[in-house]
Amino acid sequence: LWNTRVVYNVTDPTLTVFQPTAGTANGTAVVICPGGGFQALSIDSEGFDVARYLTGRGVTCFVLKYRLVESKTTDPAKEMMTSREAPAQREAKVKAVIALAQADGLKAMSYVRQHAGEYGLDPKRIGIMGFSAGGTVTGSVAFNYTPGTRPDFVAPIYLQYEWVPGKGNVPTDAPPAFILAATDDQLGLAPHSVKLYTDWVAAKKPSELHLYSKGGHGFGMRTQNLPSDRWIALFADWLDAQGFLKKLN
């Protein structure tokens, strides 16, 4: 239904590693969480394609396949969007799996940091980003980390903020945040990004917010011939401004 390749029925979380060309790595890493309503993962435009762009900037990427709601058919997107479940029933099912997905995000952060030496990474330059449901996973990690799983930067892209456990209670050592969405998001999620941004600013934590007038929901790395097609260049500029694209000595 989404006209793109998806992954579904994830029960065993995995990380797919994308490494920069030899000699170009800068020591920064990011865990990437694709979206898909916690029913599927848009693995290319919100996962592998993002990783390919960022490895070209020297960033080592780990695409996370986190646990999802069970799909009964081979078209999870259609199944989700045509479900006859009561909204409350669907929401309860999703919230139950969010706890699992959050645990997967935190475990991914822990794994990458513990294995930083193997990948030539700076353990103080490991972040997490995600899209839609993956943005919610990113937000969940941003509010519920331990010292060993703390991200050094977070980038939730068109997240669902209301489903983030612990939302609003910004940690005292919260990392810099890059937040982006489109105002015409069909799911009405643009205000969620604004709310996250205002919470970060109120806590006096570094944050940057971008809202495109057009782009819709789920654009990822898709080409729509809109300014939002170039969003990832803004993210790269932000990483550079934060010092995350400078090569390690």
C-alpha positions as CSV (number, residue, x, y, z in Angstrom):
1,L,0.0,0.0,0.0
2,W,2.9,2.4,0.7
3,N,4.5,1.5,-2.6
4,T,7.8,0.8,-1.0
5,R,9.6,-2.2,0.6
6,V,8.7,-2.8,4.2
7,V,9.8,-5.1,7.0
8,Y,7.2,-6.5,9.4
9,N,6.7,-9.1,12.1
10,V,10.0,-8.2,13.8
11,T,10.4,-10.3,16.9
12,D,14.2,-10.4,17.1
13,P,15.6,-6.9,16.9
14,T,18.7,-6.4,14.6
15,L,21.2,-3.7,13.6
16,T,22.3,-3.4,10.0
17,V,25.7,-1.6,9.9
18,F,26.6,0.9,7.2
19,Q,30.3,2.0,7.3
20,P,31.9,5.0,5.5
21,T,34.5,4.3,2.8
22,A,37.8,3.5,4.3
23,G,39.6,6.6,5.5
24,T,36.5,8.8,5.5
25,A,35.0,7.9,8.9
26,N,34.8,10.7,11.4
27,G,34.1,8.7,14.5
28,T,30.4,9.7,14.8
29,A,27.7,7.1,14.7
30,V,23.9,7.2,14.6
31,V,21.2,4.6,15.2
32,I,18.5,5.0,12.6
33,C,14.9,3.9,13.4
34,P,12.6,3.6,10.4
35,G,8.9,4.3,10.8
36,G,5.7,2.5,10.0
37,G,3.1,2.9,12.7
38,F,4.7,0.2,14.8
39,Q,3.2,-2.2,12.3
40,A,6.0,-2.2,9.7
41,L,9.3,-0.5,8.9
42,S,9.8,1.7,5.8
43,I,13.3,0.2,5.6
44,D,14.6,2.0,2.5
45,S,13.5,5.7,2.5
46,E,13.6,5.9,6.3
47,G,16.5,3.5,6.9
48,F,19.0,2.3,4.4
49,D,18.8,5.4,2.1
50,V,19.4,7.7,5.1
51,A,22.4,5.5,6.1
52,R,23.8,5.7,2.6
53,Y,23.6,9.5,2.6
54,L,25.2,9.8,6.1
55,T,28.0,7.4,5.4
56,G,28.9,9.7,2.6
57,R,29.5,12.3,5.3
58,G,31.7,10.0,7.3
59,V,29.0,8.8,9.8
60,T,28.8,5.1,10.7
61,C,25.1,4.1,10.7
62,F,23.2,1.3,12.4
63,V,19.7,0.8,11.1
64,L,17.5,-0.7,13.8
65,K,14.8,-3.2,13.2
66,Y,12.8,-2.9,16.4
67,R,9.9,-5.1,17.6
68,L,6.5,-4.4,16.0
69,V,2.8,-5.2,16.4
70,E,2.0,-8.6,14.8
71,S,0.8,-8.6,11.3
72,K,-1.7,-11.3,10.2
73,T,-1.3,-10.6,6.4
74,T,1.5,-10.0,3.9
75,D,0.5,-6.3,3.5
76,P,1.0,-4.8,7.0
77,A,0.4,-1.3,5.8
78,K,-3.0,-2.1,4.3
79,E,-3.8,-4.3,7.3
80,M,-3.2,-1.4,9.6
81,M,-5.0,1.3,7.6
82,T,-8.1,-0.9,7.0
83,S,-8.3,-2.5,10.4
84,R,-11.8,-2.7,12.0
85,E,-10.3,-2.6,15.5
86,A,-11.7,-0.1,17.8
87,P,-9.3,2.9,18.2
88,A,-8.8,2.2,21.9
89,Q,-7.9,-1.4,21.1
90,R,-5.4,-0.4,18.5
91,E,-3.8,2.2,20.7
92,A,-3.5,-0.3,23.6
93,K,-1.8,-2.8,21.3
94,V,0.6,-0.1,20.0
95,K,1.5,1.2,23.4
96,A,2.3,-2.3,24.6
97,V,4.8,-2.7,21.8
98,I,6.3,0.8,22.3
99,A,7.8,-0.5,25.6
100,L,9.5,-3.2,23.6
101,A,10.7,-0.8,20.9
102,Q,12.0,1.6,23.5
103,A,14.0,-1.3,25.0
104,D,15.4,-2.1,21.6
105,G,16.4,1.5,21.0
106,L,18.2,1.6,24.4
107,K,19.9,-1.7,23.7
108,A,21.1,-0.4,20.4
109,M,22.6,2.6,22.0
110,S,24.3,0.4,24.6
111,Y,25.6,-2.0,21.9
112,V,27.1,0.7,19.7
113,R,28.8,2.4,22.7
114,Q,30.2,-0.9,24.0
115,H,31.6,-1.8,20.6
116,A,32.8,1.7,19.7
117,G,36.4,0.6,19.5
118,E,35.6,-2.1,17.0
119,Y,34.0,0.4,14.6
120,G,36.5,3.2,15.2
121,L,33.9,5.4,16.9
122,D,34.1,8.1,19.6
123,P,31.8,6.8,22.4
124,K,30.8,10.4,23.1
125,R,29.6,10.9,19.5
126,I,26.8,8.3,19.2
127,G,23.3,9.6,18.5
128,I,19.9,8.2,17.5
129,M,17.3,9.4,14.9
130,G,14.0,8.1,13.7
131,F,10.9,8.7,11.6
132,S,7.3,8.7,12.7
133,A,7.0,5.6,14.9
134,G,10.8,5.5,14.8
135,G,10.7,9.1,15.9
136,T,8.7,8.0,18.9
137,V,11.3,5.4,19.6
138,T,13.9,8.1,19.4
139,G,11.9,10.3,21.7
140,S,11.5,7.4,24.1
141,V,15.3,6.9,24.2
142,A,15.7,10.7,24.7
143,F,13.6,10.6,27.9
144,N,14.5,7.3,29.4
145,Y,18.2,6.7,29.1
146,T,20.8,5.6,31.6
147,P,24.4,6.9,31.7
148,G,25.4,4.0,29.4
149,T,22.6,4.5,26.9
150,R,22.5,8.3,26.8
151,P,22.5,9.5,23.2
152,D,24.9,12.3,22.4
153,F,22.3,13.8,20.0
154,V,18.7,13.0,19.0
155,A,16.8,13.6,15.8
156,P,13.1,12.7,15.9
157,I,11.6,13.3,12.4
158,Y,7.8,13.8,12.3
159,L,7.4,11.9,15.6
160,Q,4.2,11.0,17.5
161,Y,5.1,12.7,20.8
162,E,2.0,11.8,22.8
163,W,3.1,8.2,22.9
164,V,6.6,8.9,24.2
165,P,6.9,7.4,27.8
166,G,8.0,10.1,30.2
167,K,7.3,13.0,27.7
168,G,7.7,16.5,29.1
169,N,10.2,15.5,31.8
170,V,13.3,16.6,30.0
171,P,16.4,15.0,31.6
172,T,18.9,17.4,33.3
173,D,21.7,16.3,30.9
174,A,19.5,16.0,27.8
175,P,21.4,16.0,24.5
176,P,21.1,18.4,21.6
177,A,18.0,17.8,19.5
178,F,17.2,18.2,15.8
179,I,13.5,18.2,15.1
180,L,11.8,18.3,11.7
181,A,8.3,17.7,10.2
182,A,5.9,19.1,7.6
183,T,3.0,21.4,8.6
184,D,0.7,19.5,6.2
185,D,1.4,16.2,7.9
186,Q,-1.7,14.1,7.1
187,L,-1.7,12.6,10.6
188,G,-1.7,16.0,12.2
189,L,1.7,15.4,13.9
190,A,3.4,18.8,13.2
191,P,2.3,20.2,16.6
192,H,4.0,17.2,18.2
193,S,7.4,18.4,16.9
194,V,6.6,21.9,18.1
195,K,5.7,20.6,21.6
196,L,8.9,18.6,21.8
197,Y,10.9,21.6,20.7
198,T,9.3,23.9,23.3
199,D,9.9,21.4,26.0
200,W,13.6,21.2,25.1
201,V,13.9,25.0,25.0
202,A,12.1,25.4,28.3
203,A,14.6,23.1,29.8
204,K,17.4,25.3,28.3
205,K,18.7,22.4,26.1
206,P,20.1,22.9,22.6
207,S,17.5,22.4,20.0
208,E,16.7,23.2,16.3
209,L,13.3,22.9,14.7
210,H,12.3,22.9,11.0
211,L,8.8,22.8,9.7
212,Y,8.2,22.6,6.0
213,S,4.9,24.0,4.7
214,K,4.5,21.0,2.4
215,G,5.9,17.5,2.5
216,G,3.2,15.4,4.2
217,H,3.9,12.5,6.4
218,G,6.5,9.8,5.8
219,F,8.5,11.6,3.2
220,G,11.9,10.2,4.4
221,M,14.3,10.1,1.5
222,R,11.5,10.0,-1.2
223,T,11.6,12.5,-4.0
224,Q,8.5,14.7,-4.1
225,N,10.0,17.7,-6.0
226,L,9.4,19.8,-2.9
227,P,11.9,21.7,-0.6
228,S,11.4,18.9,1.9
229,D,13.3,16.7,-0.4
230,R,16.5,18.4,0.9
231,W,15.8,18.1,4.6
232,I,18.7,15.7,5.2
233,A,21.1,18.4,4.1
234,L,19.8,20.5,7.0
235,F,20.5,17.6,9.3
236,A,24.0,17.3,8.0
237,D,24.6,21.0,8.4
238,W,23.3,20.7,12.0
239,L,25.6,17.8,12.7
240,D,28.5,19.8,11.4
241,A,27.6,22.8,13.5
242,Q,27.5,20.6,16.6
243,G,31.0,19.3,15.7
244,F,29.9,15.8,14.9
245,L,31.3,15.7,11.3
246,K,34.8,16.7,12.3
247,K,37.2,13.8,12.0
248,L,38.8,12.4,15.1
249,N,42.5,13.3,15.5
